[in-house]
Amino acid sequence: MEIWINPACSKCRSAIELLDAEGAEYTVRRYLDDVPSEEEIRAVLDRLGLEPWEITRTQEADAKALGLKEWARDEASRDRWIAALAGHPKLIQRPIITADDGTAVVARTGEAVHDALKRTA
């Protein structure tokens, strides 16, 4: 399993602590340093079963500068949103755990982390 984190994020640190407490094997991806490509973002969205606007941090300064709140949230706009996430990785909701069964979760709660662990067992 892999977890996308920002080390400055308390939710990310909590998720790592839970994974460590459970003895989970995982790889850390500091996605601000190792920025996911548009293709990787598409793959994670498919695994999450979500649209790009559903994992976008719209309160970030970059989001406001881009005017994301005004962007259409439809299939025709999907590539534009994905390009924004790849170009501004701070906008990606975190942490994201990709489980070994091919699924993924936005692991902002302990429940979500435990769900990812069940999928990996």
Buried (B, 14 or more C-beta within 10 A) or exposed (E): BBBBBBEEBEBBBBBBEBBEEEEBEBEBBBBBEEBBEBEBBBBBBEBBEBBBBEBBBBEBEBBEEBEBEEBEEEEEBBEEBBEBBBEBBBBBBBBBBBBEEEBBBBBBBEEBBBBBBEBBE
